[in-house]
Amino acid sequence: MEPFWLWALLGANGLTFVVWGWDKWRASRGGRRVPEASLLFLALCGGFVGAWIGVRVFRHKTRKQPFRLYLMLVTLLSAGLGVFLFLRGGFEL
């Protein structure tokens, strides 16, 4: 994989994980939350691994079934796009 794609994916997942933690922290204090659409968008942009790690580490968004379904669909879409690009030569190992 080209260094750009590797760094982009690491950055997307790191950012998604941090935002997930920020949202959990704000939720525990009754503060203003990160919109669910924003969390899903970050996951769609390649941060789905960071999102799932955030679900496990922060125990956040574990019971909201519609959201979990959307996250699973976004994960499949994002991973499928990555496989498609890899197979089409969009990025190389």
GULUMRO-678139 format. One record per residue (C-alpha): residue in three letters; x, y, z. Coordinates in steps of 0.25 Angstrom, whole numbers, padded with zeros to 4 digits, always signed. Example, Ala and Ser with C-alpha at 12.3 -4.5 7.8 and 13.67 -1.06 7.14 Angstrom:
% GULUMRO-678139
ala+0049-0018+0031/ser+0055-0004+0029/
//
This chain:
% GULUMRO-678139
met+0000+0000+0000/glu+0005+0014-0003/pro+0010+0022+0009/phe-0001+0032+0006/trp-0012+0022+0007/leu-0006+0016+0020/trp-0005+0029+0027/ala-0019+0033+0022/leu-0025+0021+0028/leu-0017+0022+0041/gly-0021+0037+0042/ala-0036+0034+0039/asn-0036+0022+0049/gly-0029+0030+0060/leu-0038+0042+0058/thr-0051+0034+0058/phe-0046+0027+0071/val-0043+0040+0078/val-0057+0046+0073/trp-0064+0034+0079/gly-0057+0036+0092/trp-0060+0051+0092/asp-0075+0047+0090/lys-0075+0037+0101/trp-0068+0047+0110/arg-0079+0058+0106/ala-0090+0048+0108/ser-0086+0045+0122/arg-0086+0059+0126/gly-0099+0063+0119/gly-0091+0072+0109/arg-0094+0075+0095/arg-0092+0062+0087/val-0086+0059+0073/pro-0097+0056+0063/glu-0099+0041+0060/ala-0098+0045+0045/ser-0084+0051+0048/leu-0079+0038+0055/leu-0084+0030+0043/phe-0078+0039+0033/leu-0064+0037+0040/ala-0066+0022+0039/leu-0070+0023+0024/cys-0057+0031+0021/gly-0049+0019+0025/gly-0050+0020+0040/phe-0058+0008+0043/val-0048+0001+0050/gly-0046+0012+0060/ala-0061+0013+0061/trp-0062-0002+0065/ile-0050+0000+0075/gly-0057+0012+0081/val-0070+0004+0083/arg-0062-0007+0090/val-0052+0002+0098/phe-0062+0013+0102/arg-0075+0004+0103/his-0081+0014+0094/lys-0093+0013+0085/thr-0094-0002+0089/arg-0110-0002+0091/lys-0115+0007+0080/gln-0119-0004+0070/pro-0122+0005+0058/phe-0109+0012+0060/arg-0101-0001+0061/leu-0108-0006+0048/tyr-0104+0007+0041/leu-0090+0005+0046/met-0090-0009+0041/leu-0095-0005+0027/val-0085+0007+0027/thr-0074-0003+0030/leu-0078-0013+0019/leu-0079-0001+0009/ser-0065+0005+0013/ala-0058-0009+0014/gly-0064-0013+0000/leu-0060+0000-0006/gly-0046-0002-0001/val-0046-0016-0007/phe-0051-0011-0020/leu-0040+0000-0021/phe-0030-0010-0018/leu-0034-0020-0028/arg-0036-0009-0039/gly-0022-0004-0036/gly-0026+0009-0029/phe-0015+0006-0019/glu-0005-0004-0017/leu+0002-0012-0006/
//
